[in-house]
Amino acid sequence: MEHLDVIGRLTNWFWLPLSAITGWLLKRLHTIEAKAERADDKADQFKIYAIEQFVTRKEHIHMSNRIDTKLDRILDKLEQKADK
């Protein structure tokens, strides 16, 4: 009987700290996952902001070409009027 008592106490000594450590690790893991999710959300929001605020090089070149074309047309019309 005494052996069972000793085994029960030893089991409690190992089980209680082990369960406490396991609980703490699980709580910590949940906290880390929540922080990672918030970081992902912030990164997505920044990507949306960057897309809304900045123009790509290709778009900039296209816009510049359109402006140049319109300015050329305006200058051509002015030259035609000056010739008359």
N, C-alpha and C positions, 0 to 999 in steps of 0.2 A: 504494500500500500504506500509505503514511504517513497518508493521509486516513482509511482504514478504522481505523487505530489511534487516531487522534484522535476519530473518531466513536464508537468503542467506549468510550473513556475518558469522553467527555462523557455517553454514555448511562449508564454506571455511576455517574457523579457525580449524575445526576438520578434514576436508578432507585433507588439505595440509600436516599437520604433519603426519597424518595416512598414506598417500600415500608415503611420504618420508621414514618413518620407514619401511613400507612394502618393498619398493624398496631396502633399505639398507639390510634388512634381506634376501631378495632373492639373492642379490649379494653376501652376506656373505655365504649363503648356497651353492651357486655355487663354491665359493672359497674352502669351506670345502670339497665338493665332489671331486674337482680337487686334493686337497692335499691327500685325502684318496685313490684316484686312483693311484697317484704317489707312495704312501706308499705300496700299493698292488704290484705294478710293482717292486719296490725295494725288497720286500719280496720274490717275485717269482724269481728274479735274484739271490738272496742269496741262495734260495733253490736249484737252478740249480748249483750254484757254490759249495755248500756243497755236493751235490750228485756227482759232478765230482771229487772232491778232496778227499773225505773221503771214507773209506772202512767199510762195516758193520762187525760186530763181526763174523757172520756166514761165510762171504766171507774170512775173515782173518783165521779162523779155517780151512776152506777148503784148502786154499792156503798153510798153514803150514803143513797140512797132506800130500798134494801132494809133497811138498819139502822133508818131512821126508821119504816118500816112495821112491823118487828118490835117496836120499842119501843112504838109505838102499840097494837099488839095486846096486849102485856104490860100496859100501863097500863089498857086496857079490861077485861082479865080481873081485874086488881086492884080496879078500881072495882066490877065485878060482885060480887066476893067481899065487898067492904066494904059493899055495899048489903044483903047477906043477913044 
